[in-house]
Structures are given as C-alpha cells and as structure tokens.
Amino acid sequence: MRGNQKQQQQVPIPTYPFPYSFWSYNNFETKELETYLSSQSQTLQTQIPKTCIQDGYQQLCKILNQYPHPLLHAKQSKQQQPITNLLGEQSIDSIKNTSEITQFLVFQNTQIDAITLTLLQFLWPFYQNLNVFKLYNIKFSETEMEILQKIIENNKLIKLFIEYTNIIPQINCPTLTQIYLRGNQITQSKLNQIFQPGTFQALQVIELSDNPLGKDSIQILANFMSKKNSIQYIGLSRCEIAAWEDLKPLIETIGPEKLNEAKLQAYRELEEKRDKQIKDQLKAKKKEVVTEIELEPLIQNTDGSYSIIHNQQLQILFLAVNPFKDSDKDQIERFIQANPNVYVVLQGCSFETKTKERLKKRYNNIIF
C-alpha cells in the first residue's frame, strides 16, 4: 500500500546557535553544511531563483534559517562598463567590451566568513553570467582562502580582483582576461606560482601595483611573457623597481629583436616545418588545421637584416611612482623608439622637470 512505502531519508538542515546573527558564522566549520548542500543539490536547485546570485543566496539563507551576509542584501548586477581609459582621449578598443552583459560580485572593507563562501561556492554554477569577482581590503583565514580558491577554479571568471588582502590563493582559471592583485605583499615565490609560462592564454591585463616586487620578481614576469600570451597591459606602479635596468629581462620580451645568422636560420627551419604541417593537413582535407609551431612576426630591417617582434599586442606599460630618474633616460628613450605603439606611464617618478618636458615633446607614447 502507498501508506507503507518507505520515504526517502532527508539530510537535516545544519543548525547554528545564533541564526539571527551573521557574525556567529565565523566560529563554525563547513563540513556539515557541505554535506547538506551536496545531498540536497537537486532539490535546492528547483527552489533557487536564477536571476542573480544575491537572490539565490538570500533564498538559501531562508531555507537554512540563517541571517545573510550584510553586503548581500542589495543586487550588484548591471551592464558591464568599459575598462577605465588610462590614456584620456586615446582608445583601447581591444580591451573595451561595451556590449557584454555580465553580473559581478563585490566584497570590500568587510569580513567574509567560511559559511558565506561555502554557500556562494554552491550557488555560483547556477549563474553563467556571473564572471567578475572583486575582493578588496579583506583579511582571510586559511580555510576561507581554500574555499575561495575552489570558487575561482571551478567557474568561468573573466575578471578577478584580489586587492589589499593578507593571503593570495593559487589562481587556476584559464578563462581570465583581467587579473588585479594590487597591494597584497606578493612574494617572489607566490608570483612564480601564479604566472607560470604558458598559462592564462586569454589574459590581457596584469595589474600588480603596490607590491614590493623589486628586481628579482621581474624575471618571473619575463618568463611568463616569453611564451605565447595575449597581454595588452602590465601594471607595475609602486613596485620598488629602483632603476630601468632592473626591468631588462621584461623589456627584452617586448618589441623587436634583431636576429643573427644562426637565429634567423633556426627561425626559417621552424617556419618550413610549420608550413609542412599545414600543407599535410590541407592535403588530408582536415576540417580544422592546427599547428604546434607558433612563430612571432618576422620583419626585414632597412639594412637588410631581420628582426622578430615580441608581444606586439602589448599596449600599456604602467610604471608610475617607481624611483626612475634622469640616469635612466637613455634606456627609456631606446625602448620608446623601438616600441612606438606601447604607451609607457611614468607619472610620479623622480625625473627632473626639464627631462620630463623634453621627453613629452619628443614622444607621443610616454605619459608623465
């Protein structure tokens, strides 16, 4: 009989002693909550509104009889605006995206607990347009950072802001186009963990200002830039870079490199091998032609020699408020002359007024 049928056992809703106080969350572990969310996932999905994550979060808090995080009462979704134009009247069309409709989530100048992060981790996959995440001036525990890392890894974020925090997670998110890591006291080892050569193929913006990177960390960025990438903007303002010479490893990955006979011969051999791969695939009538060999552009100089152009997509090198001075002027000029399409921002550096005026008059791609 129907009345004798065994009902499916339900996992109980986790209980906390003070459901009407958000701050009571901070002292509780998330294992019980994770078990509940996992076991009731299908049922909860039918109860969660799909308008935006704030609506879903508030509904989930009602189901759990818990008070929501103070910053998650108001919606934070709107039409995505263009990136701030650092060059005044100059345009950065390839970085702008005025047509995309997206949702974003911002936490700043507050604390965010493990319970809230666990709920957000559960909800995030329901909102495909939620691809901008900003965390500003927050102190995280190791547990909170582990959950945050899972959110970043398991969702298709486009823009990620982690600024002025005490810990940086391991960032593994191949869909990122912009990453902002200002003011996090990033160490050389952490920088090396994040920017492994060959990763972040879609990344266009790297912002590392307000970190004590210094000379030793520049080689890590140079290694990253030496592999195929899409970087258009590098921000290194207030990074304790003492002299232009300290930037040499990075500078060598930008702009033209004149090839000697041996390097030109090696380039031609790779070019021939690549062309053969393409020809063989076309002959086999493959639907998609793919080659493992990607070569940077080759140009012939006026003297008949050849150069390859490294990272020609780069548009802005933001180096404001580093202690560059007049003794760096000649090296800076050589870089600017070799890379007329790269804007170099040197506001707040230690140049004499006379030097700044002369450089501004001679070059359109230097900003003081």
C-alpha positions in Angstrom: 0.0 0.0 0.0 1.1 3.6 -0.7 1.0 4.4 3.0 3.5 1.7 3.8 6.1 3.0 1.2 9.3 4.0 2.8 10.0 7.7 2.5 13.4 8.9 1.3 15.6 9.9 4.3 16.4 13.6 4.3 19.7 15.0 5.5 18.9 17.5 8.3 19.5 21.2 7.8 22.6 22.3 9.7 21.8 24.3 12.8 23.8 27.1 14.4 23.1 28.5 17.8 22.5 32.1 16.7 20.7 32.1 13.4 19.9 35.8 13.5 23.4 37.0 13.8 25.7 36.9 10.7 28.8 37.2 12.8 28.1 33.9 14.7 29.1 32.1 11.5 32.8 32.7 11.9 33.4 30.1 14.5 31.8 27.1 12.8 33.2 24.6 10.4 31.6 24.0 7.0 31.7 20.1 6.7 28.1 19.6 7.9 26.9 22.4 5.6 28.8 20.9 2.6 27.2 17.5 3.2 23.7 19.0 3.3 24.2 21.1 0.1 25.7 18.1 -1.8 22.9 15.7 -0.8 20.1 18.2 -1.4 21.6 19.7 -4.6 18.8 18.7 -7.0 16.0 19.7 -4.6 17.6 23.1 -3.8 18.2 23.9 -7.5 14.4 24.0 -8.0 14.0 26.4 -5.1 16.8 28.8 -6.0 15.9 31.8 -8.2 18.2 32.2 -11.2 18.0 36.0 -11.5 21.3 36.7 -9.7 23.4 35.1 -7.0 22.3 37.6 -4.4 18.7 36.4 -4.8 19.8 32.8 -4.7 21.9 33.4 -1.6 19.1 35.1 0.2 16.7 32.2 -0.6 19.3 29.7 0.6 19.7 31.6 3.8 15.9 31.4 4.4 16.0 27.7 3.8 18.8 27.4 6.3 17.1 29.8 8.7 20.3 31.9 8.8 20.9 35.6 8.6 22.6 36.7 5.3 25.9 38.5 5.0 25.3 42.2 5.3 26.7 43.0 1.9 24.5 40.5 0.1 21.2 42.3 0.6 21.4 44.5 -2.5 21.8 43.3 -6.0 25.1 44.1 -7.7 24.3 43.3 -11.4 24.3 45.8 -14.2 25.6 46.3 -17.8 29.3 45.9 -17.9 31.1 49.2 -18.4 34.3 49.7 -20.4 37.6 49.4 -18.5 38.9 52.8 -17.2 40.6 54.6 -20.1 44.1 55.4 -18.7 45.1 57.4 -21.8 42.5 60.1 -21.8 41.4 60.6 -25.4 43.4 57.6 -26.6 41.2 54.5 -27.1 42.0 50.9 -26.1 39.4 49.2 -28.3 40.7 45.7 -27.9 40.3 45.9 -24.1 36.9 47.5 -24.1 33.8 45.4 -24.1 30.7 47.6 -24.1 28.2 45.0 -25.4 28.7 42.3 -22.9 26.0 41.9 -20.2 27.5 40.4 -17.1 27.0 40.1 -13.4 29.6 40.8 -10.7 30.1 40.2 -7.0 32.0 42.6 -4.8 33.2 42.3 -1.2 35.2 45.2 0.1 36.2 46.7 3.5 34.5 43.8 5.4 35.0 40.3 6.6 33.7 37.3 4.6 33.3 34.0 6.5 33.6 30.4 5.5 29.9 29.7 5.7 29.1 32.5 3.3 31.8 31.4 0.9 30.6 27.8 1.1 27.1 29.0 0.1 28.5 31.1 -2.8 30.6 28.1 -3.9 27.4 26.0 -4.2 25.4 28.7 -5.9 27.9 30.1 -8.4 27.5 27.5 -11.2 23.8 28.4 -11.4 24.7 31.9 -12.8 26.6 31.6 -16.1 26.9 35.4 -16.5 28.5 35.9 -13.1 32.1 36.2 -14.2 33.5 39.2 -12.4 34.6 38.8 -8.7 36.2 41.5 -6.6 37.6 41.2 -3.1 39.1 44.4 -1.6 40.7 45.1 1.8 39.7 41.8 3.5 41.6 39.5 5.9 41.1 35.8 5.1 41.8 32.7 7.2 43.4 29.7 5.5 40.0 27.9 5.5 38.3 30.8 3.8 41.1 31.1 1.3 40.8 27.4 0.4 37.0 27.8 -0.4 37.8 31.0 -2.3 40.3 29.1 -4.4 37.7 26.5 -5.3 35.3 29.2 -6.5 38.0 30.6 -8.7 39.0 27.3 -10.1 35.5 25.9 -10.8 33.9 28.9 -12.5 34.5 30.7 -15.8 35.6 34.1 -14.4 36.6 36.8 -16.8 37.8 39.4 -14.4 39.3 38.8 -10.9 40.2 41.5 -8.4 42.0 40.4 -5.2 43.4 43.6 -3.7 44.8 44.6 -0.4 44.2 41.2 1.2 46.5 39.2 3.6 46.6 35.9 1.5 46.5 35.2 -2.2 45.1 31.8 -3.4 46.5 29.7 -6.1 44.8 31.1 -9.2 43.9 28.5 -11.8 41.3 29.9 -14.1 42.1 29.8 -17.9 39.1 32.0 -18.9 40.5 35.1 -17.1 41.1 38.1 -19.3 42.0 40.5 -16.5 43.6 39.9 -13.1 44.2 42.6 -10.5 46.4 41.8 -7.5 47.2 45.3 -6.1 48.6 45.7 -2.6 48.9 42.1 -1.4 52.6 42.0 -0.4 53.1 39.3 -3.1 56.4 37.4 -2.6 58.6 36.1 -5.4 57.5 32.5 -4.7 53.8 33.4 -4.9 54.3 35.3 -8.1 56.1 32.3 -9.6 53.2 30.1 -8.6 50.6 32.3 -10.3 52.4 33.3 -13.5 53.7 30.0 -14.9 54.8 30.3 -18.6 52.1 29.0 -21.0 49.2 29.6 -18.6 46.4 32.3 -18.8 46.3 32.2 -22.6 43.3 34.6 -22.6 44.8 37.1 -20.1 45.0 40.7 -21.4 45.5 42.7 -18.2 48.0 42.0 -15.4 47.9 44.6 -12.5 50.5 44.1 -9.8 50.9 47.6 -8.5 51.6 48.3 -4.8 53.5 45.1 -4.3 57.2 45.1 -3.2 58.3 43.1 -6.3 61.7 44.6 -6.9 64.3 43.4 -9.3 64.2 39.6 -8.6 60.5 39.2 -9.4 60.8 40.8 -12.9 62.4 37.7 -14.3 59.3 35.7 -13.4 57.2 38.1 -15.4 59.7 37.9 -18.2 59.5 34.1 -18.3 55.7 34.4 -18.5 55.8 36.9 -21.3 58.4 34.8 -23.2 55.7 32.3 -24.0 52.6 32.7 -26.1 50.2 35.2 -24.4 47.6 37.9 -25.1 48.9 40.6 -22.6 48.0 44.2 -23.5 48.5 45.9 -20.2 51.1 45.4 -17.4 50.7 47.4 -14.2 53.8 47.8 -12.0 53.2 51.1 -10.2 54.9 51.4 -6.8 56.6 48.1 -7.1 60.0 49.2 -5.7 61.7 48.9 -9.1 64.8 51.0 -8.4 66.1 51.5 -12.0 65.1 50.9 -15.6 68.0 48.4 -15.8 66.1 46.2 -13.3 63.3 45.8 -15.9 65.8 44.5 -18.5 64.5 40.8 -18.5 60.9 42.0 -19.1 61.9 44.7 -21.6 63.7 42.1 -23.7 60.4 40.2 -24.2 58.8 43.3 -25.8 59.3 44.7 -29.3 61.9 43.9 -32.0 64.8 41.6 -31.6 67.4 41.6 -34.3 68.3 38.1 -35.4 71.9 37.0 -36.1 72.5 34.4 -38.8 72.1 31.4 -36.5 68.8 32.6 -35.0 67.5 33.5 -38.5 68.4 30.0 -39.8 66.6 28.4 -36.8 63.5 30.6 -37.4 63.5 29.6 -41.1 63.7 25.9 -40.2 60.7 26.2 -37.8 58.8 28.2 -40.5 59.4 25.4 -43.0 58.3 22.7 -40.5 55.2 24.7 -39.7 54.3 25.2 -43.3 54.7 21.5 -44.0 52.3 20.6 -41.1 49.7 23.0 -42.5 50.2 21.6 -46.1 49.8 18.0 -44.9 46.6 18.8 -43.0 45.2 20.6 -46.0 46.1 17.7 -48.3 44.3 15.3 -45.8 41.3 17.6 -46.0 41.1 18.0 -42.3 38.2 20.2 -41.1 40.5 22.2 -38.7 44.1 23.0 -39.5 46.2 23.0 -36.3 49.9 23.6 -35.9 52.0 23.1 -32.8 54.5 25.7 -34.0 53.6 29.3 -33.5 56.1 31.9 -34.6 56.3 35.6 -33.8 56.2 38.1 -36.7 59.4 38.5 -38.8 60.2 41.8 -40.4 63.1 42.9 -42.6 65.0 46.0 -41.5 66.2 48.8 -43.7 69.8 47.4 -43.6 68.6 44.0 -45.0 68.7 42.2 -41.6 65.7 40.6 -40.0 64.0 41.0 -36.6 61.2 39.2 -34.8 58.6 41.2 -32.9 57.9 40.0 -29.4 54.5 40.6 -27.8 53.3 43.2 -30.4 49.9 43.1 -28.8 51.2 45.0 -25.7 49.7 48.5 -25.4 50.4 49.9 -21.9 53.4 49.5 -19.5 52.2 51.3 -16.3 55.3 52.1 -14.2 54.2 55.2 -12.2 55.7 56.0 -8.8 58.8 54.0 -9.2 62.1 55.8 -8.4 63.3 56.1 -12.1 65.5 59.2 -12.6 67.4 61.1 -15.2 70.1 58.5 -15.4 67.5 56.0 -16.8 66.5 58.5 -19.6 68.7 57.0 -22.4 67.4 53.4 -21.9 63.8 54.6 -21.7 64.2 56.5 -24.9 65.6 53.5 -26.7 62.6 51.4 -25.6 60.1 54.1 -26.6 61.8 54.5 -30.0 61.7 50.7 -30.6 58.1 50.4 -29.5 56.1 53.4 -30.7 52.8 51.6 -30.2 53.4 50.9 -26.5 52.4 53.7 -24.0 54.8 54.0 -21.1 53.3 55.6 -18.0 55.9 57.3 -15.7 53.8 59.6 -13.5 55.3 60.3 -10.1 58.8 59.1 -10.9 61.9 61.1 -10.0 62.7 62.9 -13.2 63.8 66.5 -13.4 61.1 68.8 -14.8 63.3 69.7 -17.8 63.8 66.0 -18.7 60.0 65.3 -18.5 59.2 68.2 -20.7 61.8 67.2 -23.3 60.6 63.6 -23.4 56.9 64.6 -23.6 57.7 66.9 -26.5 59.6 64.3 -28.5 57.4 61.2 -27.9 53.6 60.7 -28.0 53.7 57.4 -26.2 55.2 58.5 -22.9 52.9 59.8 -20.1 54.1 61.8 -17.1 
